[in-house]
């Protein structure tokens, strides 16, 4: 049972949902002095928060929908997050091939001018025009593209961003329980009384809290209806976004933002060294979020956009991996799924003298930190002891890299751990930042990294992910805490599966 700073068995906040918004709110709240319990029915970032396009960006296309407040906030956040987590976030240059039939050049220039100036850009370079016939970035494109533009945004390891927020929250005193579902909650005067169920053991427990935060993502409305037994229409719009991954389509570190004839845009992004990530789609979704999957039509659509722009053509047979997620957007009644606002809405439900319920609708990964600040502002009247905002200048775990200079940090890491292979050192540095020293503490050579599963996966890293980052299953390790699933041989995956299965059995035996 979590214990508050006052020694009570009642926590200040019970947060339901271990995606980016729930983890971000938990981190912010506990850092302001509140006692926090976060529960997630599956793994951290197991739904929408690991199914993004992996971008920290202002959202250039949102300017067409006059979302100026959202774009400005997101542009400011780009550099805040880049400074606080330079290991998992890095600058990325985007090339936009111009198609006059879709958007005139003057419109694109105005959009890029606003993009350069709305957010008080400091670190990232400004936009510029390109002659694609002579610039190397035009070489992969079809010859019909003569003119283009470039601008800067950032890439992020989305699932690790969630894990690091949860890790920081725990280290500051929050309790984080994965594989734990809130199956019911009711108000008891100024408290919430909630029933939690462990999804592995089916054991149940009752907890009490002064406030309840519903950050359940695609389940935000169904949680209100089922767990809280409140039957009223919730303004939630579910939109499916799907991605495909193919072998690398082009050389160079740049990404491409492609305009399609339906006026949507699709990104083609260098991914995991050997691949290109392509997405996303925008389709209305009314099914179970657990069962979301890309359709054959979506694969064809994304291949078609690539083939309309690149010399190298692709087909569905070239796709090596796909993923899909459900975006829980606030329903602004837009007719087009692509036009639905990506802004967030925080809905506070509190009758006089009763415990507050805060429900989170919408949002995007770039603005999660500001969303958390606004959530705490809304809750402050109920928690007058809440401290001041603090996350703006606070590094995430592993992000306290001097000067936020990743390459200089990597160079020093290779000097300190000279026996570490360069590719493995870079991967560790990107994933764990300055926490690499904790991971490698006491090791004097590659044989000290524990059981070698195969490729560059060792027992010490898997142990770290299990003990520090809540990883339990092969999917947790291979697809959320990392993307090693794209790189490892089947024999390596099988060895990991067998080892984790044995560890799980041993844990159950000890529990008995």
C-alpha positions in Angstrom: 0.0 0.0 0.0 1.4 3.4 -0.9 2.2 5.7 2.0 1.9 9.5 1.8 4.4 11.9 3.3 2.1 12.3 6.2 2.2 8.6 7.0 -1.4 8.0 6.0 -2.6 5.0 4.0 -4.5 7.4 1.8 -2.7 8.8 -1.3 -3.3 12.3 -2.7 -3.6 11.1 -6.3 -4.6 7.8 -7.9 -3.6 8.0 -11.5 -5.1 5.5 -14.0 -3.1 5.0 -17.1 0.6 4.5 -17.7 1.0 6.3 -21.0 2.8 9.5 -21.5 0.1 11.7 -19.9 -0.3 9.5 -16.8 3.4 9.2 -16.3 4.0 12.9 -16.9 1.3 13.9 -14.4 2.7 11.4 -11.8 6.2 12.8 -12.2 5.1 16.4 -11.9 2.7 15.7 -9.0 5.2 13.8 -6.8 7.8 16.4 -7.5 5.4 19.0 -6.0 5.0 17.1 -2.8 1.9 15.0 -3.5 1.7 11.3 -2.7 1.0 9.4 -5.9 -0.1 5.9 -7.0 -0.2 5.2 -10.7 -1.7 2.0 -12.1 -1.5 0.7 -15.6 -3.5 -2.4 -16.8 -0.7 -3.6 -19.1 2.9 -2.4 -19.6 4.0 1.2 -19.6 3.4 2.8 -23.0 1.7 -0.4 -24.2 -0.9 1.4 -26.3 -1.0 4.9 -28.0 2.2 6.2 -26.4 4.4 3.6 -28.2 2.5 3.9 -31.5 3.4 7.4 -32.5 5.5 8.7 -35.4 8.4 9.2 -32.9 8.4 13.0 -33.3 8.8 15.9 -30.9 7.4 18.5 -33.2 5.3 21.6 -33.5 3.0 20.1 -36.1 3.5 22.1 -39.3 0.2 20.9 -40.8 -1.8 22.0 -37.7 -1.2 25.6 -38.9 -3.7 24.9 -41.7 -6.3 24.3 -39.1 -5.4 27.5 -37.2 -4.2 25.6 -34.2 -1.7 28.4 -33.3 -1.8 28.0 -29.5 -1.1 24.3 -29.8 1.7 24.8 -32.4 3.3 27.5 -30.3 3.2 25.4 -27.1 4.6 22.4 -29.0 7.4 24.5 -30.6 8.5 25.8 -27.2 8.4 22.3 -25.8 10.7 20.9 -28.5 13.7 22.7 -27.1 12.7 22.1 -23.5 12.5 18.4 -24.0 15.7 18.3 -26.2 17.6 20.0 -23.4 16.1 17.6 -20.7 16.5 14.3 -22.5 19.2 14.6 -25.2 19.9 10.9 -25.1 16.4 9.9 -26.3 15.6 13.1 -28.2 17.6 14.5 -31.1 17.3 17.1 -33.8 16.0 15.9 -37.2 16.0 17.8 -40.5 12.9 17.4 -42.6 12.8 17.9 -46.4 9.4 18.9 -47.9 9.3 18.4 -51.7 7.1 21.0 -53.2 4.0 20.1 -55.2 2.4 23.3 -56.6 -0.9 21.5 -57.4 -1.4 20.8 -53.7 -0.1 23.9 -51.9 1.3 27.0 -53.5 4.9 27.9 -52.6 3.8 31.2 -50.9 1.6 29.2 -48.6 4.4 26.9 -47.6 6.8 29.8 -47.0 4.3 31.6 -44.8 3.7 28.3 -42.8 7.5 27.8 -42.4 8.0 31.5 -41.4 5.4 31.1 -38.6 7.0 27.7 -37.7 10.4 29.5 -37.3 9.0 32.3 -35.2 6.0 31.2 -33.1 8.0 29.3 -30.6 11.1 31.4 -29.8 13.5 28.9 -31.5 16.9 28.8 -29.9 18.8 25.5 -30.7 17.3 24.3 -33.9 18.1 25.8 -37.3 15.5 27.8 -39.3 13.8 26.7 -42.5 15.3 27.3 -46.0 14.5 26.7 -49.7 16.1 23.9 -51.6 17.0 23.2 -55.2 16.3 19.5 -55.3 18.0 19.1 -58.7 21.3 19.9 -57.1 21.0 19.4 -53.4 22.0 15.8 -52.3 18.7 15.5 -50.4 16.9 15.6 -53.7 18.8 12.5 -55.1 16.4 9.9 -53.7 13.3 11.7 -55.1 11.7 11.5 -58.5 13.1 13.9 -61.0 9.8 15.8 -61.2 10.6 17.3 -57.8 12.7 20.4 -58.5 11.9 22.7 -55.6 11.7 21.9 -51.9 12.0 23.3 -48.4 13.7 22.1 -45.2 13.0 22.8 -41.5 14.0 21.2 -38.2 12.0 19.2 -35.6 13.1 16.4 -33.2 12.9 12.6 -33.1 12.1 10.8 -29.9 12.0 7.3 -28.5 8.4 7.5 -27.4 8.1 4.4 -25.3 11.4 5.2 -23.4 10.1 8.8 -22.8 7.2 7.2 -20.9 9.4 4.8 -19.0 11.8 7.6 -18.0 9.0 9.8 -16.7 7.7 6.8 -14.6 11.2 6.1 -13.4 11.7 9.6 -12.3 8.3 9.6 -10.6 9.2 6.5 -8.7 12.6 7.8 -7.6 10.9 10.9 -6.2 8.4 8.8 -4.2 5.6 7.7 -6.4 4.4 4.1 -6.6 4.1 2.7 -10.1 2.1 -0.5 -10.6 2.0 -2.1 -14.0 -0.3 -5.0 -14.9 -2.8 -3.5 -12.4 -6.3 -2.5 -13.5 -8.6 -0.1 -11.7 -11.9 -2.0 -12.1 -14.1 0.2 -10.0 -14.0 3.5 -8.2 -16.6 5.4 -6.2 -16.7 8.6 -4.2 -16.9 8.3 -0.5 -17.3 12.0 0.6 -14.0 13.7 0.1 -12.2 10.5 -0.9 -12.2 8.1 -3.8 -12.3 4.4 -2.9 -11.0 2.3 -5.8 -10.7 -1.5 -6.4 -7.5 -2.5 -8.1 -6.9 -5.9 -9.7 -3.5 -7.4 -10.4 -3.7 -8.7 -14.0 -1.2 -11.5 -13.3 -2.5 -12.9 -10.0 -6.1 -11.6 -10.1 -5.7 -10.5 -6.6 -7.8 -7.4 -5.6 -7.1 -4.5 -3.3 -9.0 -1.4 -2.2 -7.1 1.9 -2.1 -8.3 5.4 -1.2 -7.2 8.7 -2.6 -8.0 12.4 -2.3 -8.2 12.8 -6.1 -8.5 10.6 -9.1 -6.8 11.2 -12.5 -8.3 9.4 -15.5 -5.4 9.3 -18.0 -6.5 6.0 -19.6 -6.0 7.2 -23.2 -8.3 5.3 -25.6 -10.1 4.0 -22.6 -10.7 7.4 -21.0 -14.5 7.3 -21.8 -15.0 3.6 -21.1 -13.3 4.0 -17.7 -15.8 6.7 -16.8 -18.7 4.5 -18.0 -17.6 1.1 -16.5 -15.3 1.7 -13.5 -17.2 4.9 -12.4 -20.6 3.8 -13.6 -21.4 7.2 -15.1 -23.5 6.9 -18.2 -23.2 10.0 -20.3 -21.8 10.8 -23.7 -18.1 11.5 -23.5 -16.6 13.8 -26.2 -13.9 11.3 -27.4 -13.0 10.6 -31.0 -10.9 7.6 -31.6 -8.6 7.9 -34.7 -6.3 5.1 -35.9 -2.8 5.8 -37.0 -0.7 3.1 -38.7 2.9 2.9 -39.7 5.1 0.6 -41.8 8.8 0.0 -41.6 10.9 -1.0 -44.7 14.6 -1.4 -45.4 16.3 2.0 -45.7 15.1 3.9 -48.7 17.7 6.7 -48.8 21.1 7.7 -47.5 21.7 10.6 -45.2 20.2 11.6 -41.8 17.3 13.7 -43.2 13.7 12.8 -43.0 11.0 13.6 -45.6 7.5 15.1 -45.2 5.4 14.1 -48.2 2.2 15.8 -49.4 -0.4 13.5 -50.7 -3.3 14.2 -53.1 -5.8 13.8 -50.3 -4.0 16.8 -48.6 -2.7 14.6 -45.8 1.0 14.3 -45.1 3.1 11.2 -44.6 6.6 11.1 -43.0 9.5 9.0 -44.2 12.1 8.9 -41.4 15.5 7.2 -40.9 14.8 4.5 -38.3 17.0 2.1 -36.3 20.0 2.6 -38.5 18.9 0.2 -41.2 15.3 1.1 -41.8 12.8 3.8 -42.9 9.7 4.5 -40.8 6.7 5.5 -42.9 3.4 7.0 -41.5 0.9 7.8 -40.5 -2.7 7.2 -41.6 -5.7 8.9 -40.0 -8.9 6.8 -39.9 -11.9 6.8 -37.7 -11.9 3.8 -35.3 -14.7 2.3 -33.2 -13.3 -1.1 -32.2 -11.5 -2.3 -29.2 -8.2 -0.4 -28.8 -6.4 -3.6 -27.8 -7.2 -5.1 -31.2 -6.1 -2.2 -33.3 -4.0 -3.3 -36.3 -3.0 -2.0 -39.7 -5.1 -3.0 -42.7 -4.0 -4.1 -46.1 -5.6 -0.9 -47.5 -3.4 1.3 -45.2 -0.3 -0.6 -46.2 -1.2 0.1 -49.9 -1.9 3.7 -49.1 1.5 4.3 -47.5 3.4 2.4 -50.2 1.5 4.5 -52.8 2.6 7.8 -51.1 6.3 6.7 -51.1 6.1 5.5 -54.7 4.7 8.9 -55.8 7.8 10.6 -54.4 10.9 8.3 -54.3 13.0 6.7 -57.0 13.1 3.5 -55.0 9.6 1.9 -55.2 8.2 -0.3 -52.5 5.4 -2.9 -52.3 3.6 -4.6 -49.3 6.1 -7.4 -49.6 8.9 -5.0 -48.6 7.3 -4.2 -45.2 9.3 -5.8 -42.4 7.2 -4.5 -39.5 4.0 -2.6 -38.8 2.3 -1.0 -35.9 -0.9 0.8 -35.2 -2.3 2.9 -32.4 -5.5 4.6 -31.4 -5.4 8.3 -30.7 -7.9 9.4 -28.1 -8.7 12.8 -29.5 -11.2 15.3 -28.1 -14.2 15.3 -30.3 -14.5 18.8 -31.9 -17.1 17.4 -34.4 -14.7 17.9 -37.4 -16.0 15.9 -40.4 -12.4 14.8 -41.4 -10.4 12.6 -39.0 -7.2 14.4 -40.0 -8.8 17.8 -39.0 -9.7 16.7 -35.5 -7.8 18.8 -33.0 -4.6 17.4 -31.4 -5.0 19.8 -28.5 -5.9 18.5 -25.1 -8.9 19.1 -22.9 -8.7 18.6 -19.1 -12.2 17.9 -17.7 -12.5 18.4 -13.9 -15.5 16.9 -12.2 -16.0 17.9 -8.6 -19.2 18.6 -6.8 -18.9 20.7 -3.6 -17.3 18.8 -0.8 -16.5 15.8 -3.0 -13.2 14.3 -4.2 -12.1 15.6 -7.7 -11.9 13.6 -10.9 -9.7 14.9 -13.6 -10.1 13.3 -17.1 -7.6 13.8 -19.9 -8.9 14.0 -23.4 -6.6 14.3 -26.4 -3.1 15.6 -26.4 0.1 14.8 -28.3 3.4 13.4 -27.0 5.2 16.7 -27.6 3.1 18.6 -25.1 2.8 16.0 -22.4 4.9 18.1 -19.9 2.7 21.2 -20.3 -0.4 19.0 -20.1 0.9 17.8 -16.7 1.5 21.3 -15.5 -2.0 22.4 -16.5 -3.4 19.3 -14.8 -1.8 20.2 -11.6 -3.0 23.8 -11.9 -6.6 22.5 -12.3 -6.2 20.3 -9.2 -4.4 22.9 -7.0 -7.6 24.2 -5.4 -8.1 20.7 -4.0 -4.4 20.4 -2.9 -3.3 23.8 -1.6 -0.1 22.2 -0.4 1.0 21.6 -4.0 4.4 23.1 -4.8 5.4 25.2 -7.8 6.0 23.9 -11.4 9.5 22.4 -11.6 9.9 20.1 -14.6 10.9 22.8 -17.1 14.5 22.7 -16.1 14.7 19.1 -14.7 16.5 16.4 -16.7 14.9 13.1 -17.2 16.8 10.1 -15.9 20.0 9.8 -17.9 19.5 13.2 -19.5 21.9 15.2 -17.4 24.5 15.2 -20.2 26.9 18.1 -19.9 25.7 20.8 -22.3 23.2 18.4 -23.8 26.0 17.4 -26.1 25.4 13.7 -26.9 28.4 13.1 -29.2 30.8 14.5 -26.6 29.1 12.3 -24.0 29.5 9.3 -26.2 33.1 10.0 -26.8 33.8 10.2 -23.0 31.8 7.0 -22.5 34.0 5.2 -25.0 37.1 6.4 -23.1 35.8 5.3 -19.8 34.6 1.9 -21.0 37.2 1.3 -23.8 36.4 -2.4 -24.0 32.8 -1.8 -25.0 32.1 -2.3 -28.8 31.4 1.1 -30.4 27.9 0.1 -31.7 26.9 -1.2 -28.3 28.2 1.8 -26.6 26.2 4.1 -28.8 23.0 2.0 -28.3 23.5 2.1 -24.5 24.2 5.8 -24.5 21.1 6.5 -26.5 18.9 4.4 -24.4 20.3 5.1 -20.9 22.3 8.3 -21.1 24.3 8.9 -18.0 22.7 5.9 -16.4 25.1 3.7 -18.5 27.6 4.0 -15.7 25.1 2.3 -13.3 24.3 -0.3 -15.9 28.0 -1.1 -16.4 29.2 -0.6 -12.8 31.8 -3.2 -11.9 32.2 -4.6 -15.4 35.8 -4.9 -16.7 35.1 -6.6 -20.0 32.3 -7.9 -22.2 32.2 -11.2 -20.3 31.1 -9.2 -17.2 27.8 -8.3 -18.9 26.2 -11.5 -17.9 24.4 -14.1 -20.0 24.9 -13.6 -23.7 21.6 -14.2 -25.4 23.1 -13.5 -28.8 23.8 -10.5 -31.0 24.5 -7.6 -28.6 21.9 -8.5 -25.9 23.3 -9.4 -22.5 21.8 -10.4 -19.2 23.0 -7.3 -17.3 20.8 -5.1 -19.6 17.8 -7.3 -19.3 18.2 -7.4 -15.5 18.4 -3.6 -15.5 15.2 -3.4 -17.5 13.4 -5.8 -15.2 14.5 -4.3 -11.9 14.5 -0.6 -12.9 12.0 -0.2 -15.8 9.2 -2.7 -15.1 9.9 -5.0 -18.1 8.4 -8.4 -17.7 7.9 -9.9 -21.1 9.9 -10.3 -24.3 7.7 -7.7 -25.9 8.5 -5.2 -23.1 12.2 -5.6 -23.7 12.3 -6.0 -27.5 9.6 -3.5 -28.7 9.0 -0.9 -25.9 12.2 -0.5 -23.9 14.1 -0.9 -27.1 13.5 -1.8 -30.8 15.8 -4.8 -30.7 13.0 -6.9 -32.1 14.0 -5.4 -35.5 17.6 -6.5 -35.2 17.9 -9.8 -33.3 18.2 -13.3 -34.7 15.4 -15.7 -33.9 17.8 -17.7 -31.8 18.5 -14.6 -29.6 14.8 -13.9 -29.2 14.1 -17.6 -28.3 16.9 -17.5 -25.6 15.4 -14.3 -24.1 11.9 -15.8 -24.1 13.1 -18.9 -22.3 15.1 -16.9 -19.7 12.3 -14.5 -18.9 9.9 -17.5 -18.7 12.2 -19.1 -16.1 12.5 -15.9 -14.2 8.7 -15.5 -14.1 8.3 -19.0 -12.9 10.9 -18.5 -10.2 9.1 -15.3 -9.0 5.8 -17.1 -8.8 7.4 -19.9 -6.8 8.9 -17.4 -4.3 5.5 -15.7 -4.0 4.0 -19.0 -2.9 
